[in-house]
Amino acid sequence: MTKIEELNEYLKRLKLEKRELILAGKKTSAIDIKIKEVEDEIKATQI
């Protein structure tokens, strides 16, 4: 797998984890930060 594919898979897992936290009524601020960091890294890798 390429780095971008790995990051996209990680991002997918984070978003699923966030969904589970929302359904459980828990805070998502920490995972939101991780998601933003991964999205930024994907953008930086694509350039």
Wavefront OBJ file of the C-alpha trace (Angstrom):
o trace
v 0.000 0.000 0.000
v 1.127 3.520 -0.671
v 1.339 6.131 2.040
v -1.842 7.855 0.822
v -3.753 4.564 0.818
v -2.570 3.858 4.359
v -3.616 7.335 5.492
v -7.022 6.948 3.851
v -7.547 3.608 5.615
v -6.524 5.176 8.940
v -8.879 8.092 8.289
v -11.717 5.666 7.568
v -11.072 3.877 10.883
v -10.996 7.184 12.767
v -14.311 8.249 11.262
v -15.902 4.927 12.236
v -14.527 5.338 15.753
v -15.949 8.880 15.874
v -19.350 7.547 14.792
v -19.264 5.008 17.611
v -18.360 7.728 20.124
v -21.243 9.892 18.922
v -23.671 6.980 19.215
v -22.378 6.334 22.739
v -22.876 9.997 23.631
v -19.191 10.620 24.297
v -16.952 13.560 23.421
v -15.316 13.553 19.997
v -12.956 16.525 20.306
v -9.795 14.394 20.598
v -10.680 12.256 17.602
v -11.661 15.379 15.625
v -8.100 16.638 16.092
v -6.649 13.320 14.874
v -8.955 13.353 11.838
v -7.869 16.906 10.962
v -4.185 15.958 11.293
v -4.592 12.939 9.002
v -6.554 14.987 6.445
v -3.803 17.624 6.475
v -1.133 14.954 6.046
v -3.023 13.484 3.078
v -3.228 16.935 1.470
v 0.489 17.537 2.068
v 1.392 14.134 0.605
v -0.654 14.742 -2.545
v 1.164 17.982 -3.384
l 1 2 3 4 5 6 7 8 9 10 11 12 13 14 15 16 17 18 19 20 21 22 23 24 25 26 27 28 29 30 31 32 33 34 35 36 37 38 39 40 41 42 43 44 45 46 47
